[in-house]
Every structure is written in C-alpha cells, then in structure tokens.
C-alpha cells in the first residue's frame, strides 16, 4: 500500500476525489428533491386545483412556521442535542402577546414581546443544558411542560383575541404577488441559516461539537457556548413562529401549536439531519419542509382527514429514512458475498 | 506427527494451522495467501506495520470475518469459523488492543458475559459466578474485586479482566492484540508473568506487538506480515533483530529514535508548585526552547493529568504557569491554544481527532480564525493549510476530504500533530505520541519531534516506553503517585534509574 521510495519527496494529496457533480448525484438532497417533484406531479394529476398559484400560496402557510422551527432545530440536532420545548415556547410567547394586547400594546411591542419571550425561554433551556449539563431531552421535556403549563395557568379555558388590526400583517400579509410575508421570511431565514451553518466558524464548530464534543473541546472549541447559542436560536425561532401563528389565527389559546416540536424534528430528520448529531445540512431541511408541505396540501385537496394525514406522514418518514439504509445493506451484502 | 524436533519442548506440533488465507475488501486486498501456525505452550509473535493485515487475520480467527479462500485446521481437522460463537466454542479467544468490555457491568459480569453460570431454574447463579471469577482472578494474581464496576478500573486492570475472561471460556488459543500498548513497564512485567503461566498451561498464544524488546522477551516463534502477505516465519532464536525489522518494513531502519542535536534556548515555560486535589501534587518544571522534556512514570502516576491541567482541561488547585516570562492563567483549552500551549492527547479517537470529519476540517479546526475572514470560512485557505502540514508530516491519504477515521493509527496521529503545528505553538505536549502505531510511522513521528525541537519549539513528551524516553529526551522527569520522583539529564541515564524512580524503592511491594 505504501510506497517507500516516494517518501523523500512530499506527495501531493488532492483536495477531494469526487467531482462536485458526482457528490451531488449521490446526495440525500437529490433524492429528496426527486421525491418532492414526484409528489408535485402526483398532486397535479390528482387534483386540477393544485397548480393554481393562489392555492399553492395558501399551501405555504401550513408549513412555513414549522419550517422556521426546523431551521433552528437543525442546528440543535447537529450539535447532538434536541429541543422539545419549541411548541410550548410558541404557546407561552403567544400568551404573553395576548396579555400585552389586552392592556393595549401596539403591534411593534407585541412583536418584541413575542421574540423576547422566545429568547428568554431559549436562554433558560441553554442554561439548563450548557451550564448545568442536563441531558437536553430531559431538560426540554421539563421546560415543554413548564412553558405550556404557565400558558394554561394564565389563560385557563379563555381566549385572547384583542389583537390590533395591523398585527395581522405577520401571518396574513403578502410581500409581493402570491408570496406571503411568512414565506418570504422563511426563505430569507433559510439562506441566513445556510450561510451561518456552512460558511462560518460557528457553523463548523457546531458540526465539530456534534461529531465529538470531547475532541472539539480539546481543539479549543467552546462547547458550552456553542450549545448555549443553539438553544437560544431555537428559542428566538419559536418566538418568531409564535408571532406569525398568533397573527395568522388572530387569537391565542393555551393549546396553540400542540405537537409542533415533533413536526419540526421530523422535518429536520427527513431533511437528512442525523439524529445522533454531526451530520445534515440546511438545503435538505428546506426541501424536506416542501415535501411535507406538498404532502399535506395534496392530501388536503383530496379531502383526506387530518388524522389519516398524520398516519401518512409517519409512514413517509419511516419509508424515506429506511429506504437508503435497506439499499445500502443489500449493497454491502452483495459485496461481502463476492 | 512422530518427527519430533530436536528441542527440549515435548510438543511443538501446531494446534492451529492456517494456510492460503485470502481476504479482499472493496478496493483492498487485505490478505493474500497467508499462512500461520500456533503451537501449544508457545508464544508466536505476529509482527507487521499497521495495515499489514494483522487485524484482519485476527478477525478471521475469531469468526468476525470470513476468508475468501484458504484452510483453517485445528488439531489437524479442517474447521469453519462462521461466527464469533463458533470460534469461541473451538477455544479461540482474543484480547484486543482497546479491550471491548462493558463499563457499567461488574468485573464478574464482564468475565462471564454470554456464558453465565446457571442454577437449576435456568437463572443466573450469581454466587457461582462471583466465586469462579474470583478464583480465576486469584489464579492470575489480579487483586480486583469481582463486584467492582469496570469503569472504575485502570486500563491495566481491564486487561487483566479480559485475560480472566479468556481463561473463563477455557480457551486453548489466546490472541493478544497489542496488550501492552497502554501498560507501563511494571504492568508489562506482570502481564508477562501471566503469559508464562498460560504457556505452562499449554495454551497457544498469538502475540501481536509493535515492541521488539517484548517480542524477544516472551516469544519463541514469529510470523511477519507485510502488505497482506506473510513474508517470513520461524523460530525467533534463528533470526536477529535486524532481520525482523528488514522483513517487516522491507528496508533498513537506521535508527528508531533519532534525536537531532538542537540548540537549547531560553526558558519558555515555567511551572511552579502545580497541584491538583486528587491527581498530582507540587509539580514544578522549566522547559527551554529546542528542548524535549520526557515525562516518565507508571500509568496512573499523574503525568497525563498534569499535562491536561496545563492545557486547561482540568483545573489545578494551586501553582503558577509562566510562558515566555509572563504569568498566564489557563481556564480552558482555548486559553492554552491562544497562549501557545497545545496538547496531543493519548486517546486519538476520543480526544485527539474528530474521526468522522475530514482531514482538512480536523487540521483547520483550531486555526479557523486564521483561515477565515471575519468569521466566514475560506475553504481554499483551509485546504492550503491542511496540505502544507500533511505534506510536511508525510501523511498518507487519498484526499484531504477523507474522514480521519479511515486512516491508519499513525496517519491519524499525523493529522492531530499537524492540527497543532498549524497553530504555530510555543510548547507542544505529546502524550504517548507513538502508542499503537507501526515502526515506520513511529520513526517518522520521532524524526519530526526532533525537527520541531531544532526549529525552536519546546516539547514535553509523556511516554511509557523507556527506549523512546531515553532516545528522545534532553531531560527526563519521573513521576510517581502524582509527585515528582526525580529529574534526570540525558547523559548517563540508564533504564534502571528510570524504573527505580518510577516504582519507588520497594519494587516487589505495591
């Protein structure tokens, strides 16, 4: 294997062996994109209403808020952690906004209250995980109950709905033509998240922590700081999602956004983010968000009830995750047999 | 069968005979037409550089891999080893380099896992398990309680548990894959005592080691592998040390420990009265430019802990550190790196490298501030940096985007060292830098360390290998039980002096 005579002159080691095209062809994102296109084609065949631009625009509303959560969740999962409290942060932030609206707060204040509560919740999660060293799954299951519990105590079975009229802009406004403010914000955040994760020192350190936190700290990475920041990010993302959702619904109940934490995790995992940390990218998660949006929308057009839809989602997740594993295993077996 | 060789040993007929063994992995021919014989009551050394096919052979023998071709005979009968259990049933057991045991289970559970003694209801007979485990441990003079959890044992003690496990399944063929890699001098001696006992009990032992002096000390037969082929085998007393080295590397290794003369400059690092609540006490040292300071001691003497405190991983309770005349406080590895102190840890896979990430990402990780502009990564700069140090260290890799985990141990170590050199440190601490790497890479690491000293770096080298300490160090500090047990100059230093200081006066006790 090793050629001793060449040891005297330093050998040139290439940057990489695969061409960019070859890597793209083999990637998870390409597979997902194919799935997304297949679903879009199937949808357009199944329903004549699917390709209507305004219908498509409406369809984006049912996944952009979750997709914003998923973007932040991607960072948390890549560091090897998880944040199950995001949906409860939405409920708490929404409750705080509702209470502020009751006492006459204007739209800018409400927006800041929403983000501020999200930030505060994120800081608390980060404190529990990064400072006290609690396992993230335990800490955020705890805060999941805690945050939503506060919302229930404050609201009981009541509803906040005295939002100022112009507050509706976040969840119902359009940036231009068929593109809603929500959707444009999501696309913008996806670009930002992608740059932060793939093009900055912080992003590289996120991967390093997720792959081997111990070795990362031995390389000078401030592991606890990285973990703290990613929890702060999910907090703020949940605050923003809360502003949008509250604005779109025009009311707050304590049961708002129940179960969304799992939808966000599902999007990330479907997007190729390894649940053990260290792998995944933003592009995959964005495509996964579209896949989930298209499926829900398509099934909605076909009048499939929500409960059946969740069965369908679960099956799709298992299928998409399992298929490449099965294919790989079959390939390996063939190789061993040879 | 009846043609007895003219030696004093009564049975030298091989118990195990492998012939024509081949094994191919995608892209790599790991073994081609390899033969090996093991004899009862004798130790056979398996020698070869990393990647020579030793591990593959062990995995075939223990039923983990299936050979593509060839014959395996035990007691003259052809056998198949389709599973690990089949190999175990035939009395083959392996003690691995990094022993695979269960941290959270007790010693007795580890010894008997998979073949726990049962009572008449089919449930585990705990009393019998502990009694038998204690008997086996007593038989190998291992003073370990059977109820201790494995995670509370030292590496040496874990090896003893692994050996006890081998004995518990009544193995006839014992494979030891670098059993001494993590052991100190004294523990190696104890291990050799156990091997002697196993020999007397008629076990056939396959001993894999990079350390020649050990091979000469306890083995009778040898087999040398190179690039997946067996290039020589026979009785050790019929060959010389040089013959073996030549067979193994296919060339002459002129000197294993080539410390070049370096100009010793000013004091770079000064540590005064460094203390830790549990690990070490009152350690003081001065380190100069161009100097290699050896840190010798038994495993558990507090050497690594001291170095890790210098690097900010753990925190000292008292003491001061002065770097280039300025007092510094190191609270975290990133403080140490910023100050110019870097640490190549002993456990490459756990602390040293992020094995799932690429070579380039590993090398650039502590230098990202330099290769990036305003926090934005510049991949071209990272590749340039990585290539510079990869070529300086003569790294063998297919591409810089290859995950570090796919490299051999020696090349992984080169990546870790390269990562630190790229930060342009003043002091580099190497903790067991050549542990478990082949002689070719080892010589390269030694030559490189020496080159660093010539270039004015100050080096601290923690090592448990006496030849390495003697060959490389300008000065040696010996630690014992967390304290400094002696400081020696290079001139006139003898192995005996080191061992005496490391073990204390009463060698037999403890």
Interface residues (C-beta under 8 A of the other chain):
Chain A: X1 X2 X4 X7 X10 X11 X12 X13 X14 X15 X16 X17 X199 X200 X201 X202 X203 X204 X205 X207 X208 X211 X212 X214 X215 X216 X217 X218 X219 X220 X221 X222 X278 X279 X335 X336
Chain B: X26 X28 X49 X51 X66 X227 X249 X250 X251 X311 X313 X332 X333 X334 X336 X337 X338 X343 X345 X350 X351 X352 X353 X354 X355 X356 X357 X360 X361 X365 X366 X368 X369 X372 X375 X376 X377 X383 X387 X390 X391 X392 X394 X395 X396 X397 X398 X399 X400 X401 X419 X440
